[in-house]
Amino acid sequence: MEQIVRECFPNAILVTDRFHVMKNVLEDLLAIRTRCKTAIKKKILDKEKAAKER
């Protein structure tokens, strides 16, 4: 997309849109938190299962 802008609007100044940058950061952070939470829950369930087998 950047290449298209540079070709169509050669005098344009590219700026960073802070809203969308933060939106993407927060979405990625939420994905990481979800993976970590799932991994922790899995470990707890595995430990509970092992304890029941004993």
C-alpha positions as CSV (number, residue, x, y, z in Angstrom):
1,M,0.0,0.0,0.0
2,E,2.9,2.3,0.8
3,Q,4.2,1.8,-2.7
4,I,0.9,2.7,-4.3
5,V,0.8,6.0,-2.2
6,R,4.3,6.9,-3.2
7,E,3.5,6.3,-6.9
8,C,0.1,8.1,-6.9
9,F,1.0,10.9,-4.6
10,P,4.8,11.5,-4.9
11,N,4.6,14.7,-2.8
12,A,2.6,13.2,0.0
13,I,4.1,13.0,3.5
14,L,3.5,9.6,5.2
15,V,2.5,9.8,8.8
16,T,1.9,7.1,11.4
17,D,-1.6,6.8,12.6
18,R,-1.3,6.4,16.4
19,F,-4.8,5.0,16.8
20,H,-4.3,2.1,14.5
21,V,-0.8,1.4,15.8
22,M,-2.2,1.2,19.4
23,K,-5.1,-0.9,18.2
24,N,-2.7,-3.4,16.6
25,V,-0.5,-3.4,19.7
26,L,-3.5,-4.1,22.0
27,E,-4.8,-6.8,19.7
28,D,-1.4,-8.5,19.7
29,L,-1.1,-8.1,23.5
30,L,-4.6,-9.7,23.9
31,A,-3.5,-12.6,21.7
32,I,-0.4,-13.2,23.8
33,R,-2.4,-13.0,27.1
34,T,-4.9,-15.5,25.7
35,R,-2.1,-17.9,24.8
36,C,-0.5,-17.6,28.2
37,K,-3.8,-18.0,30.0
38,T,-4.6,-21.1,28.0
39,A,-1.1,-22.6,28.7
40,I,-1.5,-21.9,32.4
41,K,-4.9,-23.5,32.5
42,K,-3.6,-26.5,30.6
43,K,-0.7,-27.0,33.1
44,I,-3.2,-26.8,36.0
45,L,-5.5,-29.3,34.5
46,D,-2.6,-31.6,33.7
47,K,-1.4,-31.4,37.4
48,E,-5.0,-32.1,38.6
49,K,-5.3,-35.1,36.3
50,A,-1.9,-36.4,37.5
51,A,-2.9,-35.9,41.2
52,K,-6.2,-37.8,40.6
53,E,-4.4,-40.7,39.0
54,R,-2.2,-41.0,42.1
